[in-house]
Amino acid sequence: MAVPKRRTSRSRTRHRRARWRATPPDLVPVVVDGARHLVPRRLVAAVQRGLVRP
């Protein structure tokens, strides 16, 4: 099992964890049945085919 070379302080660890943020997906406008929807880029093809509801 891996062993850390130095101990990381509790303050440093919590500071690093607090700064982490998940980036929101970039939304792309798609027109489906005459209505404009904002959809994540990776789902555009599925929405256009009707596999996923916008």
HELIX and SHEET records of a PDB file:
HELIX    1   1 ARG A   10  ARG A   19  1                                  10    
HELIX    2   2 ARG A   41  LEU A   43  5                                   3    
HELIX    3   3 VAL A   44  ARG A   49  1                                   6    
SHEET    1   A 2 LEU A  27  VAL A  32  0                                        
SHEET    2   A 2 ALA A  35  PRO A  40 -1                                        
END                                                                             
